[in-house]
Every structure is written in C-alpha cells, then in structure tokens.
C-alpha cells in the first residue's frame, strides 16, 4: 500500500557503497603504475634507492664553518667554509651559495660560487651562472656557456665506463704535418 508510491523528489546517490565489511581493512590504491606491475630484484632496488635518497638543505641565511659529511644528497644555498664530503652522493650548490671549501661527492652541480678543489666521482656540472675557482677531478665534466672556471681539470676514468685504448690514443695524438689536410675537431 504505502510502498507503491513513487517519491516526488529525486533520491540522493551515495558515492560510497553501503555494504562495507568493517572487519577487513580497506586496501589503498597503488601510488603509481609501477606498483601494479611485477618487478624484478634490480627494479625493486632502484625504487628503494630513489626513495632512500633524502636531500638535506642548508638555507640561504645559514653560515657553516667546519666540515660537513654525510650519506644523503645535499643542497646548499648558504655560506660554507670548510670541507664538504658526501662520498657517492649528490651536492647541489645553489645560485645564492658561497662555498670556500674543498668538495668530495659522487656528483656536483654548481649554480653558485665555489672557491676550492672539487672532486666529483661521477660528474661535475657548472651551470651558466656558476663559478668555480679551483681544481676539478671527475669522470665527466659539463661547463655551460657563461660559467666561470679557473683551475685545472683531471679526468678520471670511471670503472663502469670502458674505453678502447687505441681510439683514445689516436684521438689524443696530434696530427703530423703530412697528414694535416685542414681543420680538425676532436
């Protein structure tokens, strides 16, 4: 009798289902596509490595005198006097940073000023507004147009990068006068 009536107002649609079992926890949705696919051990290790790479920061109003060492990436935007040692990690020298320090890191990116020797195990990169006054030791060097650099560069061969010694020696040998037929780029 009463139930045969149709409601005059439209019924509200609930976004959540009403039949939830409260004794079982809800499973969260995967954070990314990679979480839904099967990964081998190398891929799982690289995901953990990326998550483990915390970046510490020294702000532009901070002034540090002394040695800095650690096992995480570091972004410096302040002033540092001393030694910065982050073996195998990345150091970023921000645009406002002023370092009077020797630097040892896995990778170094310079956007500010560094007065001291820089050793980047894998790579050193001096951006267009960056300035380095000191000696560089690295496996790979990138100096952008507009960057300032005064010092020497020593290229250390990385263990993971192989190179044919014959190709290296012929590229490094200057051409003889008889073989020189014009401009040459290396």
Protein Blocks (a to p, Z undefined) as FASTA:
>chain_A
ZZmpccfbdcdddfbdfkbcfkbccddddfbfklmpccdfklmmmmmmmmmmccddddfk
bccedddddjddcddfbdcedddddehiacdddfkbccddddddfbdcdfbdcedddddf
kbccddfkbccedddddfbdcddehiaceddddddddfklccdfklmmmmmpccdfklmg
bdcdZZ
